Each structure stands twice: as structure tokens, then as C-alpha cells.
Amino acid sequence: MLICPECSHEWNPADADSDEDNLKIKDANGTLLQEGDKITMAKDLKVKGSSLVLKVGTKAVIKRMFDKKDHELDCKVDGVGDMMVTAAFVKKA
């Protein structure tokens, strides 16, 4: 199970849809993101249910992208592990 740092939403990554081929997801600066891009956090994000805070500048790599309002990016965050993050809170590195 993966957990969102913003709202504590839990989901199984195996249940992901496979129709994410033509996604146009933009970061906080309006730059188009793709799978495999390296990103950094644009603001501090508190992980609900934990004392962990993802600080500005924390690096991550996009593994998968989803067409949802929240939790658009499935990322591997340095020092934390796999998380889903909203694209509005990251910027391309």
C-alpha cells in the first residue's frame, strides 16, 4: 500500500489504470512532466499520520503518472520511499 503525504489516502499500486499514455501533467511552474523525470518539492509537505515533513528541495523520481485531480505522480522520494504526490507541489529538477 502507498500513502499520500497530503491527505493520507491509501491505495494499491497494482490497481493502477493502464491508459496513462497521453497525459499532459504540469508542475508548479507549468513545465510538462514525463515518467522518469527528476523533480524536487516546491513547498514543505507534511505527511499525515507521521511526524515526517518533506522539505523544499527534497528530490524524487517520477515512476508513473495518473490522470486524477490529486495524487497524479507516483514517485520514489529520496530518504522516504514510494509516495504519490500532486504535481502542483513539485517542480522539474
N, C-alpha and C positions, 0 to 999 in steps of 0.2 A: 504494500500500500504506500502511496505517496501522499504528502500533506502540503497544502498551500501555506506559505508563510503569512499571507494576508488575512485569510478567513478560516483557516483550519479545515478546509474542505478535504476529504479523503477520497481517493479513487484508486482503482487498479489499472496500471498502465497497459495490461493485456487487453482491456476492454476498449482501447482507443479505436476510433474510426480510421479507415484507411483511405479516405477521399481528401486528403490534405495536400494534393499535388499542386494546385493553383492558388495557394494562399498568398495574400498580399498583406503582411503584418508589418507595421511600422513601430519603431522605437520611440522614445520620448522626444527625439529631435526630428522625427519624420523620415528617418532612413529606413529603407526596406531591409528586413531581416530574412535570412535563409538558414536552413539547417546546417549546423557545423560552424556558424559564426561565433566568434568570441565576443562576449558582452560584459559590461560592468553595471553595477547597481547605480541608478541615478539619484536615489534617496535612501535613507535608512528604512529598513523594513523589519518590523517586529514579527517574530514567529509566534503565533498564538499558541498557548498551552506550553510555552517554554520561555526561558529567560534569554534565549538566543536572539540577537539582533544582527541582521545582515547590514553591514555598514556601507556607506557610499564608497564606491570603488572596488567592492568585492567582485572578483572575476567569476565568470561562468561560461559554459559552452552549451549552445543550443543542440539538443539531441533530436527533438521533434517539435512540430508546430501544429496547433489545433485552431479551428475556426469557432471560437467561443468568445463570449464577451469578457469573461475572466479566465485566468489560467490558460493563456494562449501558448506559452512556451514551456516545454519540458526540458529542464536544464540540469546539468551537473555543476553544482556550485562548489567552488574551492573550499575545503575545510568543513563542509556540511554534508554534501551528498546530493542525491536527486531531489529536485523540487519543481513544482510548477509555479511560474511567475507571470504576472501580467506585463505585457510588452510596454505599457506606459511608464513603468518604473525602471526600465533599463535603457542603456544606450550602447551602440555598437562600439567595440574597442578598436 
